[in-house]
Amino acid sequence: MRKLENSELERKSVEDFKQSDKTPIIIILDDIRSLHNIGSVFRTADAFLIEKIYLCGITATPPNKEIHKTALGATETVTWEHQKNVLEVIENLKSEDILVYAIEQVENAIFLDNFQPNNSKKHALVFGNEVYGVSQEAIKLCDGTIEIPQLGTKHSLNISVSAGIVVWDLFQKMNKSN
């Protein structure tokens, strides 16, 4: 076994990425404080050809040196937009027939392993503030909530870790051959 060189990885160019068919997932980051978390989510979005990221509220936007440290150029490939109000973003996406799910621990949440995406529709995933999570107002507007099952004592994950887990899971489910 030998570790592959970067030149062997057949990575897309920025132009190839922009022209590629995207995974029908939109990520919504609401009031994310950590610039490193934002950059990590951009990198995950690039890895799975995510359609778009909405940066809402106090969530910082590129160009930003601290975001760039973890995004490693993904801010140049992934389409993104800043919007002040997450509630308006959710309402607009729903008006476009996009299914919107909060990633949060709430009553009657669907555990991620039981969640089955509707492959005929786009999905938007709302990730909330590192301390307060997704706001109750945003949760009320969503089509549902998805919870990542956790067995330890903390019952919380870093937002960039949560995004990676949920995006990977949905990506797999959306791309399974029937």
N, C-alpha and C positions, 0 to 999 in steps of 0.2 A: 504494500500500500504506500502511496506517495501523495503528499500534499500537492494540490494543483497550483500552478502559477496563475496570477491574475489574468494573463493573456490567454489562458486556456478556459476561462469561465464563460466565454461567449456572451459577455454583457452587452446589453443594448446601448446604443448611443442615445444622447438626449433626444435627438430627432426621431429615432426609432421608437423610443418610449412614448413620445407624444403622439405618434401615429398608430400605436398599438391599440387593439381592442382592450377596453378596461374592464376590470371586475366591477359588477354593478353594486358597489358599496361606496357610500359617502361617509366620511368621518366628521363628526362635529365635536370640537373641543371647546368646552365652556369654562371660562375663568380659570384656565390652567396657569399656575404661577411659575412653575419650573421651566426654564428655557431648555434644559436638557431633556425633559419629558416631551416637549413640543418637537424638538429635533429628532428624538427617537421615534415618535409617531410618524413623522415625515419619512423616515428611513423604512419603517414597516410598510407604509403606504406605497412607497416605491417598489419594495420587494414583491408585493402582491398586486401591482398594477391597479391600485385603488383609483377610482374615478376623480375624487375631489376631497379636499379637507376644508371645512369651515372653521375659522378661528374666531371665537366669539368672546365678547366682554373684554376682560383684562388680558386675555391670551395674547402674547406678543407675536409679532409678525416678522418674517424675513424682510430685508436682510438684517441679520443679527449675528454677531460673532459667536455668542453662546449657543444659539440654535444650530449654527453651522457646525460646531464641534461634534455634535451627535448626528446631525442630518447628513453630513458628508456629501453635500451636493444634491440631495433629494428635494430641496426646495426649488431647484431648477427644473425638475422633471414633473413633480406632482402638482396638479392644478390646485390652487388654494385661493381663498377669499376671506377677508375680514368683514364681519358683521357685528355690530354692537349688541344686538338683542337676539339671544338664542331662541326666544319664543317665536319671533318673526321668522327665523330660519326654519324652525320646525313646521310652522303653519304653511310657509311657502312650499316646502318639500312635500308635505301632505297634499297640498292643492295640485301638485304634479303627479299624484298617485304613487308616491314613494312611501314605503313602509318605514316608520321611524321607531326605533327601539332605544330606550335608555339602558345603559349598562349600570345596574344598581341593585342593591339589596332592598327589596320591598315585598310587601305582602303579595302573594300569588305570582311572583316572578317565575319565569320559565328558566329552569336550569339550562345552561349552555349545551350540555350533552343531550338534552331532550328537545332543543330548539331545531326546527326544520324550516329553513328559509323557503320563501315562495320564489321559485326560480323564474317565474314570469314577471317579476317586479324587481325594481331597485330597492335596496335597503340602506337606511341611514342609521348610524350608531352614535348615540350621544354619550360622551365621556365627560364627567364633571370635575369640579375642583378637588384638589388633593386632600383637603380637609373636610369639606362639606358635601362632596359628591354632586350628583345631579340634583338640581333644585326641584322641590315638590311641584312648582308651577310647570316646569318642563316635563316632568314625569306625567302629569295629568294630560298633557297634549299628545304624548306618545301613543303609538298603537299597542305598545306593550313594553315589558321590561325583561331583560335577560340577566341572569345572575351566574357568575362563575362559581361552581361548587368549591368550597374550601373546607379543609378538615382540621386545620391547626387552631391555635389560640388567637391569632390576630384577626382573621376574617377581613382582611383588606390587602389589596395588592397595589403596587405602584401603578399609576395611570398608564405609563408606557408599557408595562408588563401586561396589564389588562387588555390594552389595545392589541398587543401582539397575539395574545391567546385567542381573543374573540375573532379578530380578522383571520387568523390562520384557520380556525375552526369553520367559519363561514365559507372561506375560500375553498376548503376541502369539500364541504357539503355542496357548494354550488358547482363544483367541477367534477363531481363523481359521474362516471359513465353509467348510464342506465341500461 
